[in-house]
Structure formats: C-alpha cells, structure tokens
Amino acid sequence: MNPEIHLYDRNTINTLNWTESELGIFIKNYWVPMMKAGSNHFINNVDSQLYLLTIDDLFLPITVNHQELDNSYVCSPYNHYVTYTKEELKTLKTPILEAILAIIIDILGELLILGNINKVAIVYNLLLSTNLYPDISTQQITAITSFLSQKFPDNAIVFRSINTFIDDRLFNSFIDNDYQLIGSRQIYLFNPSERSAMRSKMRWRLKQDFQLITKQGYELIDSSQITQEEIPRIVELYNYLYLDKYSLHNPQFNQEFIKLVLQNPAWRFQAFKKNDQIDGVIGFYEINGVMTTPILGYDTSLPQEHGLYRMLSAQLTVEATKKGIILHQSSGAAEFKRFRGFIANTEYSAVFHQHLPFTRQLVWRFLGLLVNKIALPLMKKYKL
C-alpha cells in the first residue's frame, strides 16, 4: 500500500494537523514562519518557493527554484558548483592549477546555465549549510520521488547533505532509487564513542582549548540570557566569520532569522561574554542523535591569541560528548578539526533527473563526472 503524501504551501499550511513529535515541533516552529513570510525575510540571499511535504510521520521542508543564480548555495546548485567553487580555488595555493580549474569552471558554468541546473526541488532543505535527516526509508524515498516528479515535472529532485558517516543506509537508499550521488564537500565529524576521537593527545588539545575560557575571563551564557538587544551583535559575529572571512555566498542570516531560532526550543545558543559584550556565539540543534551548528561567529578583530574559535569548538565538543551524540562540524578549518579528533567524510547531493529531458539528464551526469573524478580527489589530496 502506497503511503499518503500531502504537499502544503503558504496558503494551505494552516490546514495541517501536527503531531507532537520531536521533528514536528522543530519544523512547525522553524519552517512555517518562513513559509508564511518568505525565505528572504529571514535569509537575505535566499529567494525560493517554500513547501512542506508530509508522508507517514515525517514533515519534510521543500524548496523549489527555477533560475535565481544569485541565491546562496543552500538552494542553488549553480552557486555551489560554479560561483562558490571558483571563489574557493585560492585555498589550493597553486596558481597554475587554479588558473586551469578556473577556465574549466567557467565553461562548466555556461553549460549548467543552458541545462537549467538551478531548476530543482530540494527535499528536506532547511536552508542551512547542513541538513540533519530524520529516519527516511527506501520505500518513502520511492514514494516521495514519484510524487515530486509528477508535481514538479521540470525540476530535478535533490536531497543535500548525504554522507556515509552518519547513516550509510540512507546513502544506499538513494542508490536503490536510481539517484545520482554527486560530491559536494569534505565534512568533519566528531563521534565521542570512537576511540580514535578521544586519544590522549586530542583530549589534551581540547582541554587546552577549554581552559582558554577561564584564562580570557569569559562568562558562558545560554539562550535564556541572550537579550533581544544582543541579536544585532550575534548577526555581526556570524557575518565576521562566514561572510567577511569566508564568502558572501554563505547564507546571509539576518536579525529576523536569529529571533526565529532563538525562540525555537529545538535550538540552543551559547555565547562567550565579557565586559557586557558577546564576543563569540554558537547556535546549534540536534536531530536523530546528531548535532550541528548553523550559527557560529566571533569577533575576528580581536587578537588570534584570544582563541575564540578554539573555545567555541571546544564547547561544542563538550556538549556532544555530554549527550553522547555525533557532532557534525560542516566543512572548513580541516587541519584544526583533524588535530582534535574529527574524522573527514565526503558529503553528497543525491539527484533524481530521469523524468527530465535527455539533454538535461546529460548535464547532470557530466557535472557528476567532473565533480566525482576531479574535484573530490583534489579535495582529498589538499585536505580541504
């Protein structure tokens, strides 16, 4: 018997009967306000149509896009594989290789535009750098794929943030459903139950990082102690790190977004405060035994010796260890994370495009070939 599927938009979402499950409460408080107000009310560089799909006891946010090349990579494959990737070439620190790859990416970009690469329906897309999945069965993926292929016949069906570290069953379920797995980035995860993560040298590094909190005279505060007046400072700290230091193509969360997640009981915030000012902040949530940190920021104008990033990372590790859950620390700062017991893993996007015209299928297959055969080996070689 096929499971019952419903798709809601901003005009029909109030007709949904919610369950009081962990996932239901999280999605209701987080996603429904976005559906009603629009994505760019909360994230400046995201313009997407928002839906909610229900199947069995699952509540799955859906983002639908058509072109929107300027969107953040969280809903734009073009931005992820062309704009952002080209910007990241500088991390290779090999000028000749960078120049060659820039030419290849420019050519690829023209091909992807012609192939309507941004015409996608992304399933369980929270518009965050990392999507943490609930349990989804192979049969549910089959039903979701069939339903969305008919509902959005011109859009590729995509699931972001798929890896084998957390759940290789989900990875294999996409293969069983004829999805193409295209590499997206190298991620780093910490599992406190792994012996390799808690070697004495790594424990010593974490202890040193944590001791900086007292040494630098910071007070650790939580969500209940953060005032509305401090929300602009949180946005500023996030921007210092993710937009100014890294890339404007990261999601540009604004004050409305921080207000939204601060009042969501599924999210937790912690901050380091001194002299009545927050200098570092983390905002994290967990789903299905995994924790991730969409909000992390600190005052990058302070001397590096203050060790704010070290303190924030150590605090996250402590929280994951106390709960005995996996900490998903996204990408970046690879060497720093390896030295503290984090394990590298490849993250993929699962793409279903068999219902699209053959030429568009070819574009996706060509992209996958380039990424999996060239980009992924380079990421592993240069430990990005």
Helices and strands as residue ranges (DSSP letters): E 5-8, G 13-15, H 22-37, G 39-41, E 49-55, E 58-65, H 77-78, I 79-83, H 84-88, G 89-92, H 95-114, E 120-123, H 138-151, E 156-162, H 168-176, E 180-190, G 195-198, H 200-215, E 219-222, G 223-225, G 228-230, H 231-238, I 239-246, H 255-262, E 267-274, E 277-287, E 290-298, G 304-306, H 308-323, E 326-328, H 334-338, E 343-352, H 358-370, I 371-375, H 376-381
